Amino acid sequence: MGAPWFRVSFRGALAVALLAILTGSAPAQDRLERFRTLGRDGLAAAPDAAARERALHDLYELVDAEVLDCLRGDEPFSSLVFIRERLDALMDAWGGATLRVLRVPGAPGRAPLTIGLYSLAGVEGSGSLRIYVGTGGSASLAASSTQDGVLDAQVWPAGPDHVVRVLALWSGASTGAAFRSLRAELWEGRAGDRVVRAWSTAERWPDGLVVSDWRAQPGALMIRHQIQYPGWTPGCPGQTEQEDHFRLAPSGGLVLVRQQVINGWAREVGAAADRLFRALAADDARALAALVPSPTLRARLPRSLVPEPLCEQPAPPGARSAVTVAASEISDGRRRPWALSWTRSASGWRLSAAAPVLQ
């Protein structure tokens, strides 16, 4: 999930003296004080979401100004080592920020990229990717994206198309059964010092994405995620998941090249149970006969059975043993729990047993 990060430190009085000569100690000190005040008073004490968002925006504007001051200077002040020293000073001024940077050499004939990965401890929506282009007087902030979650990134080296790519990933805290939210964005440094977002999970999953695993390497991304279906219950183990495999497209961005279904039996059982509940509610004899082969069992089933959002009992992989699904009989305003056992046959999943649960 991204290459390890390494910090290199400038030490010694010479670097400090050169910094003071080039930038002047008063503006630098003023920026440090503003950063400390914004973090301590503007952000930590923000009365509402709007105020917090304004403080977050102002904090990152200060960081941008610090980085651009360095990039627009001559060597060694535009070096990555020097920029890290300046960001270390900001983090020392207010300890709630994590400010990481790396340098990506530009493709032939193109300016280098400086990548900022910023976050604020305990502040939702503060993972910020910042992409700066060039050094010298023309250096600029070319793109930014601030999202919720822990931010990491991978740099994909330029290929024959001379395009440098940065895959940014924001992951949320782990929830039940090791699932977490994920947002991924692929940014490309193109001709004319343009930086564009070429692909995002938000385009494919606009309502958000919950994953159990992901893997990325230059030119490829795999995402294993939940899919919702009848009978799906949040947090249950062994439910149906899908692996989507993406590859870099010749024209840029990512394209889906392969899908793989994991634990497909759970979706099949859920679909069969959903058809059963619908058939019972409609008293559809033909549909019930197809789903419940035993006439005796069909006769005993209450027409008021409804599903319960409980985890089903998984069948062993490849086995034909029963899978138990929870249900309730609604009678006189009360719910009586039932256990429905499903068995796989040549024609699909069929109800093989059903009985009230002893209380």
Helices and strands as residue ranges (DSSP letters): H 13-23, H 25-37, I 38-43, H 49-71, H 80-93, E 97-104, E 113-120, E 127-133, G 136-138, E 140-147, E 150-156, E 164-171, G 176-178, E 180-190, G 191-193, E 194-200, H 201-204, E 210-217, E 220-226, E 241-248, E 254-262, H 264-282, H 285-291, H 295-300, E 305-307, E 323-331, E 334-345, E 348-356
